[in-house]
Amino acid sequence: MSTSAERTVRLRDGTTARLRPLPYDHPVAQHLVEQVQQEYVQRYGGRDAAVVEPGEFVPPRVVFLVAEVDGVPAGCGAWRVLSPGVAEIKRVYVEPGFRRRGLARFVVDALEDGAARAGHRSVVLNTGQEQPEALALYAQLGYEPVTGYGIYACAPGAVFVGKDLVQEEGASWAS
């Protein structure tokens, strides 16, 4: 079962982005995860308290993707199993110098595709009111409010969204 294949795309500014799966504990992945945490500190005053274990992101069952732009690590994202048929998207992040080029959308599209190929029928995620650009992206991608879950289920300012995954014509959910 393949949950992610390396893929490339031309971004809005003409640069080329490539996604590749890496182990969560890989140094490049950990650098990007630390950048995500620093973003949370700036926006919310503290790190994300939700526990994420490296073992939760071991392919092929789940995946952690790193986005590179012209060979430079520029962003990341992951999905993990939340419940049968439901994947949770985690750690979507784009470095400030690479934002507004379509990279986050590229990452999320790949995560959704990987989750669908692994047999999941829907994806969910949590974000917050202090991330208006993320909220706008998820709304554009068809995400709608869902019931809160996990450590932030009742947290003020927490936003929970999800969407059903669309199976491509002729594709197998577990391909």
N, CA, C and O of each residue as an XYZ file, in Angstrom:
700
protein
N       0.854     -1.176      0.000
C       0.000      0.000      0.000
C       0.892      1.230      0.000
O       1.786      1.345      0.838
N       0.669      2.128     -0.905
C       1.422      3.367     -0.983
C       0.580      4.495     -0.433
O      -0.546      4.715     -0.880
N       1.132      5.220      0.551
C       0.404      6.349      1.116
C       0.967      7.677      0.645
O       0.355      8.723      0.858
N       2.111      7.645      0.017
C       2.648      8.875     -0.536
C       3.759      8.543     -1.511
O       4.587      7.668     -1.256
N       3.767      9.226     -2.591
C       4.860      9.102     -3.539
C       5.479     10.482     -3.649
O       4.798     11.494     -3.486
N       6.782     10.517     -3.929
C       7.395     11.820     -4.140
C       6.680     12.489     -5.298
O       6.333     11.846     -6.289
N       6.465     13.778     -5.162
C       5.822     14.517     -6.245
C       6.396     15.921     -6.290
O       6.921     16.434     -5.302
N       6.282     16.526     -7.462
C       6.775     17.885     -7.640
C       5.672     18.733     -8.239
O       4.722     18.226     -8.835
N       5.819     20.030     -8.067
C       4.870     20.980     -8.622
C       5.593     22.309     -8.852
O       6.537     22.648     -8.139
N       5.142     23.038     -9.843
C       5.636     24.390    -10.094
C       4.775     25.328     -9.264
O       3.552     25.324     -9.401
N       5.392     26.130     -8.408
C       4.659     27.058     -7.544
C       4.342     28.353     -8.289
O       4.819     28.582     -9.400
N       3.530     29.188     -7.655
C       3.077     30.443     -8.293
C       4.213     31.331     -8.767
O       4.074     32.042     -9.762
N       5.340     31.297     -8.058
C       6.459     32.169     -8.419
C       7.423     31.514     -9.414
O       8.470     32.080     -9.730
N       7.070     30.321     -9.908
C       7.894     29.643    -10.898
C       8.925     28.690    -10.320
O       9.557     27.947    -11.072
N       9.112     28.688     -9.006
C      10.039     27.740     -8.403
C       9.406     26.349     -8.365
O       8.193     26.197     -8.510
N      10.241     25.355     -8.170
C       9.766     23.973     -8.128
C       9.798     23.466     -6.694
O      10.797     23.609     -5.990
N       8.686     22.872     -6.276
C       8.604     22.269     -4.947
C       8.534     20.761     -5.111
O       7.920     20.247     -6.047
N       9.172     20.068     -4.186
C       9.161     18.611     -4.170
C       8.762     18.165     -2.773
O       9.236     18.708     -1.775
N       7.894     17.182     -2.715
C       7.521     16.575     -1.444
C       8.188     15.219     -1.347
O       8.251     14.466     -2.320
N       8.686     14.919     -0.155
C       9.209     13.583      0.068
C       8.933     13.159      1.498
O       9.016     13.971      2.420
N       8.607     11.892      1.683
C       8.380     11.398      3.038
C       9.707     11.257      3.782
O      10.702     10.797      3.222
N       9.702     11.655      5.035
C      10.864     11.468      5.900
C      10.389     10.930      7.237
O       9.247     11.174      7.625
N      11.235     10.207      7.945
C      10.862      9.825      9.296
C      10.682     11.076     10.162
O      11.390     12.069      9.988
N       9.746     11.017     11.076
C       9.457     12.158     11.949
C      10.685     12.575     12.756
O      10.857     13.754     13.068
N      11.533     11.610     13.091
C      12.706     11.944     13.897
C      13.938     12.289     13.050
O      15.024     12.458     13.604
N      13.797     12.398     11.730
C      14.887     12.827     10.849
C      15.261     14.268     11.208
O      14.372     15.057     11.525
N      16.543     14.636     11.170
C      16.939     16.001     11.549
C      16.217     17.111     10.779
O      15.870     18.133     11.371
N      15.984     16.936      9.484
C      15.266     17.968      8.721
C      13.830     18.075      9.218
O      13.320     19.179      9.414
N      13.180     16.939      9.422
C      11.808     16.948      9.931
C      11.758     17.604     11.304
O      10.873     18.418     11.568
N      12.682     17.264     12.168
C      12.682     17.832     13.517
C      12.944     19.337     13.502
O      12.383     20.068     14.318
N      13.783     19.801     12.591
C      13.996     21.251     12.459
C      12.684     21.947     12.094
O      12.339     22.974     12.678
N      11.958     21.386     11.129
C      10.696     22.001     10.709
C       9.649     21.920     11.817
O       8.883     22.864     12.012
N       9.609     20.811     12.540
C       8.672     20.687     13.667
C       8.997     21.736     14.726
O       8.089     22.327     15.309
N      10.261     21.967     14.976
C      10.635     23.001     15.944
C      10.210     24.384     15.449
O       9.809     25.230     16.248
N      10.293     24.618     14.151
C       9.830     25.899     13.604
C       8.320     26.041     13.802
O       7.838     27.130     14.113
N       7.570     24.947     13.623
C       6.128     24.970     13.888
C       5.894     25.367     15.341
O       5.062     26.227     15.630
N       6.626     24.740     16.245
C       6.444     25.034     17.672
C       6.748     26.504     17.984
O       6.045     27.128     18.779
N       7.776     27.047     17.370
C       8.097     28.460     17.590
C       7.001     29.373     17.045
O       6.729     30.434     17.607
N       6.380     28.954     15.952
C       5.231     29.703     15.410
C       4.097     29.730     16.438
O       3.461     30.764     16.642
N       3.848     28.577     17.087
C       2.811     28.512     18.119
C       3.165     29.414     19.303
O       2.289     30.072     19.864
N       4.428     29.446     19.679
C       4.858     30.313     20.782
C       4.566     31.768     20.438
O       4.057     32.514     21.274
N       4.886     32.175     19.210
C       4.645     33.556     18.790
C       3.164     33.885     18.741
O       2.757     34.969     19.159
N       2.352     32.963     18.238
C       0.933     33.251     18.041
C       0.077     32.996     19.278
O      -0.904     33.703     19.510
N       0.444     31.987     20.074
C      -0.408     31.567     21.191
C       0.263     31.703     22.551
O      -0.390     31.531     23.580
N       1.552     32.007     22.570
C       2.248     32.166     23.832
C       2.814     30.882     24.411
O       3.332     30.890     25.528
N       2.727     29.772     23.674
C       3.280     28.513     24.165
C       3.305     27.459     23.075
O       2.686     27.601     22.020
N       4.041     26.397     23.367
C       4.162     25.278     22.430
C       2.873     24.468     22.403
O       2.065     24.542     23.329
N       2.685     23.699     21.345
C       1.556     22.779     21.236
C       1.746     21.682     22.274
O       2.772     21.003     22.292
N       0.753     21.516     23.133
C       0.838     20.513     24.201
C       0.357     19.137     23.757
O       0.495     18.172     24.508
N      -0.197     19.025     22.570
C      -0.657     17.723     22.078
C       0.553     16.819     21.839
O       1.504     17.207     21.160
N       0.509     15.635     22.392
C       1.621     14.700     22.273
C       1.663     14.114     20.868
O       0.659     13.628     20.347
N       2.839     14.171     20.271
C       3.079     13.568     18.963
C       4.340     12.717     19.110
O       5.415     13.225     19.427
N       4.189     11.437     18.878
C       5.304     10.498     18.987
C       5.850     10.167     17.598
O       5.074      9.990     16.658
N       7.186     10.081     17.455
C       7.751      9.723     16.145
C       7.166      8.438     15.574
O       6.981      8.336     14.361
N       6.878      7.473     16.406
C       6.330      6.200     15.939
C       4.952      6.314     15.312
O       4.498      5.385     14.644
N       4.277      7.444     15.520
C       2.950      7.651     14.918
C       3.042      7.971     13.429
O       2.031      7.958     12.726
N       4.238      8.256     12.951
C       4.418      8.686     11.567
C       5.379      7.789     10.808
O       6.287      8.270     10.130
N       5.176      6.489     10.923
C       6.019      5.523     10.234
C       5.268      4.999      9.011
O       4.229      4.356      9.156
N       5.789      5.269      7.794
C       5.142      4.743      6.596
C       5.125      3.217      6.622
O       5.957      2.632      7.316
N       4.243      2.553      5.921
C       3.289      3.131      4.982
C       1.944      3.480      5.622
O       1.086      4.059      4.956
N       1.743      3.142      6.901
C       0.433      3.375      7.518
C       0.132      4.863      7.656
O      -1.018      5.275      7.500
N       1.111      5.648      7.934
C       0.958      7.102      8.083
C       2.165      7.771      7.439
O       3.088      7.089      6.996
N       2.166      9.095      7.384
C       3.267      9.738      6.671
C       3.562     11.132      7.227
O       2.668     11.841      7.688
N       4.849     11.503      7.169
C       5.318     12.857      7.450
C       6.027     13.311      6.184
O       6.983     12.674      5.740
N       5.562     14.412      5.600
C       6.124     14.917      4.353
C       6.925     16.189      4.595
O       6.539     17.043      5.394
N       8.032     16.296      3.899
C       8.831     17.521      3.893
C       8.750     18.108      2.498
O       8.937     17.406      1.504
N       8.469     19.398      2.432
C       8.435     20.126      1.160
C       9.762     20.852      0.990
O      10.229     21.541      1.897
N      10.354     20.688     -0.172
C      11.588     21.391     -0.502
C      11.337     22.253     -1.723
O      10.683     21.822     -2.673
N      11.852     23.458     -1.700
C      11.754     24.359     -2.847
C      13.167     24.565     -3.369
O      14.033     25.102     -2.679
N      13.377     24.131     -4.590
C      14.708     24.175     -5.197
C      15.753     23.596     -4.256
O      16.857     24.127     -4.135
N      15.393     22.496     -3.585
C      16.313     21.770     -2.718
C      16.402     22.250     -1.287
O      17.104     21.641     -0.480
N      15.704     23.335     -0.944
C      15.761     23.898      0.410
C      14.521     23.471      1.191
O      13.406     23.665      0.708
N      14.683     22.889      2.393
C      13.509     22.545      3.198
C      12.660     23.789      3.459
O      13.147     24.785      3.993
N      11.381     23.719      3.074
C      10.524     24.897      3.117
C       9.223     24.690      3.883
O       8.542     25.663      4.207
N       8.868     23.453      4.175
C       7.616     23.214      4.875
C       7.425     21.740      5.155
O       8.249     20.901      4.788
N       6.310     21.443      5.818
C       6.045     20.057      6.178
C       4.567     19.860      6.464
O       3.786     20.811      6.498
N       4.216     18.627      6.665
C       2.867     18.257      7.055
C       2.819     16.757      7.256
O       3.671     16.027      6.749
N       1.822     16.298      7.996
C       1.715     14.882      8.296
C       0.257     14.501      8.465
O      -0.614     15.358      8.623
N       0.009     13.208      8.429
C      -1.296     12.694      8.832
C      -1.066     11.424      9.632
O      -0.099     10.692      9.423
N      -1.987     11.189     10.552
C      -1.952      9.976     11.357
C      -3.380      9.485     11.530
O      -4.335     10.228     11.306
N      -3.515      8.238     11.927
C      -4.833      7.656     12.119
C      -5.434      8.206     13.413
O      -4.823      8.120     14.478
N      -6.639      8.771     13.306
C      -7.354      9.243     14.496
C      -8.339      8.183     14.964
O      -8.422      7.886     16.156
N      -9.076      7.619     14.033
C     -10.031      6.542     14.316
C     -10.249      5.794     13.004
O      -9.820      6.272     11.953
N     -10.906      4.634     13.037
C     -11.095      3.893     11.782
C     -11.740      4.765     10.694
O     -12.825      5.315     10.882
N     -11.051      4.876      9.566
C     -11.558      5.645      8.439
C     -11.306      7.137      8.512
O     -11.643      7.865      7.578
N     -10.713      7.612      9.615
C     -10.488      9.052      9.801
C      -9.003      9.312     10.066
O      -8.420      8.751     10.994
N      -8.403     10.165      9.243
C      -7.015     10.574      9.430
C      -6.996     11.997      9.986
O      -7.849     12.821      9.656
N      -6.020     12.261     10.823
C      -5.833     13.611     11.370
C      -4.607     14.237     10.723
O      -3.525     13.650     10.736
N      -4.775     15.420     10.160
C      -3.665     16.170      9.577
C      -2.977     16.944     10.701
O      -3.627     17.591     11.522
N      -1.651     16.861     10.716
C      -0.840     17.506     11.742
C       0.322     18.257     11.122
O       0.764     17.949     10.016
N       0.806     19.242     11.848
C       2.067     19.925     11.585
C       2.218     20.501     10.183
O       3.308     20.471      9.613
N       1.122     21.030      9.621
C       1.241     21.717      8.338
C       1.925     23.060      8.615
O       1.448     23.861      9.420
N       3.037     23.284      7.941
C       3.841     24.481      8.193
C       4.619     24.840      6.933
O       5.098     23.967      6.208
N       4.734     26.136      6.691
C       5.569     26.655      5.613
C       6.450     27.747      6.198
O       5.965     28.659      6.866
N       7.743     27.647      5.941
C       8.692     28.665      6.409
C       8.281     30.035      5.867
O       7.820     30.134      4.730
N       8.445     31.099      6.672
C       7.985     32.433      6.246
C       8.469     32.870      4.869
O       7.702     33.482      4.126
N       9.698     32.583      4.509
C      10.227     33.004      3.209
C       9.632     32.283      2.009
O       9.886     32.660      0.865
N       8.829     31.230      2.270
C       8.246     30.447      1.188
C       6.720     30.539      1.148
O       6.068     29.810      0.400
N       6.161     31.427      1.947
C       4.700     31.535      2.011
C       4.141     32.312      0.822
O       4.857     33.043      0.137
N       2.827     32.128      0.597
C       2.060     32.822     -0.439
C       2.461     32.381     -1.846
O       2.336     33.150     -2.800
N       2.942     31.148     -1.975
C       3.321     30.590     -3.273
C       2.472     29.378     -3.646
O       2.586     28.860     -4.757
N       1.621     28.922     -2.726
C       0.819     27.730     -2.976
C       1.399     26.470     -2.365
O       0.902     25.373     -2.618
N       2.443     26.611     -1.564
C       3.106     25.439     -1.000
C       2.238     24.722      0.039
O       2.195     23.492      0.049
N       1.555     25.453      0.901
C       0.705     24.814      1.915
C      -0.408     24.003      1.252
O      -0.730     22.898      1.690
N      -0.984     24.556      0.204
C      -2.037     23.824     -0.520
C      -1.484     22.537     -1.128
O      -2.146     21.500     -1.092
N      -0.281     22.599     -1.683
C       0.387     21.438     -2.251
C       0.591     20.363     -1.178
O       0.356     19.181     -1.428
N       1.025     20.774      0.009
C       1.235     19.839      1.116
C      -0.087     19.207      1.535
O      -0.180     17.987      1.663
N      -1.109     20.034      1.748
C      -2.405     19.511      2.203
C      -3.015     18.588      1.153
O      -3.553     17.536      1.499
N      -2.941     18.962     -0.114
C      -3.460     18.088     -1.181
C      -2.781     16.718     -1.139
O      -3.442     15.688     -1.275
N      -1.468     16.710     -0.951
C      -0.732     15.441     -0.901
C      -1.108     14.631      0.336
O      -1.209     13.406      0.273
N      -1.312     15.311      1.454
C      -1.721     14.602      2.670
C      -3.097     13.975      2.496
O      -3.316     12.822      2.868
N      -4.017     14.739      1.931
C      -5.363     14.204      1.685
C      -5.296     12.995      0.757
O      -5.950     11.982      1.001
N      -4.507     13.106     -0.302
C      -4.376     12.019     -1.259
C      -3.791     10.770     -0.591
O      -4.279      9.661     -0.806
N      -2.758     10.952      0.207
C      -2.147      9.826      0.898
C      -3.105      9.159      1.866
O      -3.150      7.932      1.954
N      -3.877      9.969      2.598
C      -4.853      9.411      3.537
C      -5.939      8.640      2.789
O      -6.354      7.565      3.223
N      -6.392      9.187      1.672
C      -7.415      8.487      0.871
C      -6.869      7.177      0.327
O      -7.557      6.156      0.369
N      -5.655      7.191     -0.178
C      -5.053      5.974     -0.722
C      -4.848      4.914      0.357
O      -4.819      3.719      0.064
N      -4.707      5.354      1.594
C      -4.551      4.411      2.715
C      -5.896      3.894      3.211
O      -5.951      3.076      4.130
N      -6.992      4.376      2.595
C      -8.309      3.861      2.939
C      -9.146      4.724      3.845
O     -10.225      4.309      4.269
N      -8.677      5.913      4.153
C      -9.456      6.803      5.021
C     -10.527      7.537      4.222
O     -10.293      7.957      3.089
N     -11.688      7.683      4.819
C     -12.824      8.334      4.171
C     -12.895      9.826      4.458
O     -13.555     10.568      3.731
N     -12.212     10.276      5.526
C     -12.242     11.695      5.860
C     -10.965     12.086      6.598
O     -10.222     11.248      7.109
N     -10.749     13.387      6.627
C      -9.637     13.956      7.389
C     -10.181     15.045      8.295
O     -11.168     15.707      7.974
N      -9.523     15.220      9.432
C      -9.852     16.286     10.367
C      -8.544     16.939     10.807
O      -7.460     16.386     10.624
N      -8.673     18.112     11.383
C      -7.502     18.787     11.947
C      -7.980     19.829     12.934
O      -9.145     20.227     12.943
N      -7.050     20.256     13.761
C      -7.363     21.394     14.616
C      -6.326     22.474     14.396
O      -5.138     22.208     14.210
N      -6.813     23.695     14.423
C      -5.987     24.880     14.269
C      -6.532     25.902     15.261
O      -7.210     25.523     16.217
N      -6.258     27.158     15.061
C      -6.735     28.154     16.012
C      -7.044     29.475     15.360
O      -6.654     29.737     14.222
N      -7.743     30.294     16.090
C      -8.153     31.603     15.574
C      -6.977     32.519     15.271
O      -7.123     33.482     14.517
N      -5.823     32.237     15.842
C      -4.644     33.072     15.598
C      -3.907     32.683     14.314
O      -2.809     33.172     14.049
N      -4.515     31.803     13.524
C      -3.925     31.385     12.257
C      -4.923     31.644     11.123
O      -5.410     30.703     10.496
N      -5.226     32.916     10.862
C      -6.247     33.228      9.857
C      -5.899     32.733      8.461
O      -6.797     32.387      7.693
N      -4.616     32.692      8.114
C      -4.258     32.200      6.788
C      -4.534     30.706      6.669
O      -4.923     30.235      5.600
N      -4.339     29.957      7.749
C      -4.660     28.526      7.735
C      -6.170     28.331      7.636
O      -6.643     27.491      6.870
N      -6.918     29.101      8.405
C      -8.380     28.995      8.351
C      -8.891     29.296      6.944
O      -9.795     28.618      6.455
N      -8.322     30.300      6.294
C      -8.740     30.644      4.931
C      -8.404     29.511      3.954
O      -9.217     29.165      3.097
N      -7.219     28.945      4.085
C      -6.831     27.841      3.203
C      -7.779     26.663      3.365
O      -8.271     26.119      2.376
N      -8.038     26.266      4.605
C      -8.899     25.103      4.821
C     -10.315     25.367      4.323
O     -10.959     24.460      3.797
N     -10.808     26.586      4.478
C     -12.139     26.914      3.946
C     -12.143     26.792      2.416
O     -13.085     26.248      1.840
N     -11.094     27.295      1.762
C     -10.995     27.185      0.297
C     -10.953     25.732     -0.162
O     -11.427     25.402     -1.249
N     -10.384     24.869      0.672
C     -10.249     23.456      0.320
C     -11.472     22.633      0.702
O     -11.478     21.414      0.529
N     -12.515     23.294      1.224
C     -13.760     22.602      1.510
C     -13.898     22.039      2.908
O     -14.810     21.254      3.166
N     -13.025     22.416      3.805
C     -13.140     21.955      5.194
C     -14.296     22.670      5.875
O     -14.547     23.851      5.637
N     -14.994     21.924      6.730
C     -16.137     22.459      7.473
C     -15.967     22.127      8.947
O     -15.219     21.213      9.294
N     -16.657     22.864      9.822
C     -16.530     22.606     11.267
C     -16.898     21.163     11.632
O     -17.842     20.585     11.094
N     -16.124     20.609     12.560
C     -16.393     19.282     13.125
C     -16.299     19.396     14.644
O     -15.812     20.395     15.174
N     -16.767     18.375     15.328
C     -16.707     18.337     16.780
C     -15.255     18.300     17.240
O     -14.426     17.594     16.665
N     -14.960     19.068     18.283
C     -13.618     19.093     18.831
C     -13.214     17.741     19.401
O     -14.062     16.929     19.771
N     -11.921     17.513     19.465
C     -11.380     16.254     19.985
C     -10.022     16.532     20.625
O      -9.420     17.586     20.417
N      -9.567     15.581     21.389
C      -8.222     15.662     21.953
C      -8.067     16.724     23.021
O      -9.047     17.209     23.587
N      -6.830     17.073     23.285
C      -6.468     17.975     24.374
C      -7.078     19.371     24.226
O      -7.301     20.054     25.226
N      -7.347     19.798     23.005
C      -7.893     21.144     22.770
C      -9.393     21.144     22.488
O      -9.934     22.154     22.036
N     -10.067     20.034     22.746
C     -11.497     19.896     22.407
C     -12.346     21.053     22.918
O     -13.263     21.491     22.224
N     -12.064     21.549     24.095
C     -12.873     22.620     24.687
C     -12.083     23.906     24.873
O     -12.537     24.812     25.571
N     -10.909     24.001     24.262
C     -10.054     25.174     24.447
C     -10.624     26.393     23.732
O     -11.043     26.294     22.579
N     -10.644     27.543     24.407
C     -11.093     28.771     23.746
C     -10.194     29.081     22.541
O      -8.970     28.992     22.639
N     -10.786     29.433     21.440
C     -10.025     29.789     20.244
C      -9.611     28.613     19.380
O      -9.106     28.807     18.275
N      -9.819     27.387     19.868
C      -9.484     26.210     19.052
C     -10.540     26.041     17.969
O     -11.731     26.240     18.209
N     -10.093     25.677     16.786
C     -10.976     25.490     15.641
C     -10.736     24.082     15.091
O      -9.600     23.696     14.816
N     -11.820     23.324     14.936
C     -11.749     21.960     14.424
C     -12.513     21.886     13.118
O     -13.683     22.262     13.051
N     -11.842     21.396     12.071
C     -12.465     21.290     10.762
C     -12.126     19.933     10.148
O     -11.174     19.266     10.552
N     -12.927     19.550      9.168
C     -12.686     18.297      8.481
C     -13.387     18.276      7.145
O     -14.146     19.183      6.802
N     -13.118     17.222      6.399
C     -13.795     17.056      5.117
C     -13.765     15.601      4.717
O     -12.887     14.838      5.120
N     -14.749     15.235      3.912
C     -14.780     13.905      3.335
C     -13.799     13.868      2.179
O     -13.658     14.841      1.438
N     -13.126     12.747      2.031
C     -12.181     12.579      0.940
C     -12.901     12.016     -0.267
O     -13.770     11.153     -0.143
N     -12.537     12.505     -1.419
C     -13.158     12.075     -2.666
C     -12.263     11.039     -3.307
O     -11.074     11.266     -3.527
N     -12.854      9.902     -3.602
C     -12.109      8.851     -4.271
C     -12.078      9.148     -5.764
O     -13.111      9.423     -6.375
N     -10.875      9.088     -6.347
C     -10.755      9.314     -7.780
C     -11.416      8.190     -8.537
O     -11.413      7.044     -8.089
N     -11.985      8.513     -9.687
C     -12.637      7.525    -10.548
C     -11.673      6.388    -10.841
O     -10.576      6.606    -11.354
N     -12.092      5.177    -10.512
C     -11.293      3.999    -10.797
C     -10.188      3.717     -9.799
O      -9.508      2.697     -9.917
N      -9.985      4.592     -8.813
C      -8.933      4.363     -7.819
C      -9.445      3.497     -6.692
O     -10.632      3.499     -6.368
N      -8.547      2.773     -6.114
C      -8.895      1.936     -4.962
C      -8.554      2.702     -3.695
O      -7.521      3.369     -3.632
N      -9.398      2.614     -2.703
C      -9.135      3.286     -1.424
C      -7.868      2.764     -0.781
O      -7.214      3.501     -0.043
N      -7.505      1.542     -1.029
C      -6.347      0.953     -0.385
C      -5.238      0.655     -1.380
O      -4.510     -0.326     -1.226
N      -5.105      1.495     -2.399
C      -4.076      1.221     -3.405
C      -2.699      1.521     -2.866
O      -1.707      1.349     -3.575
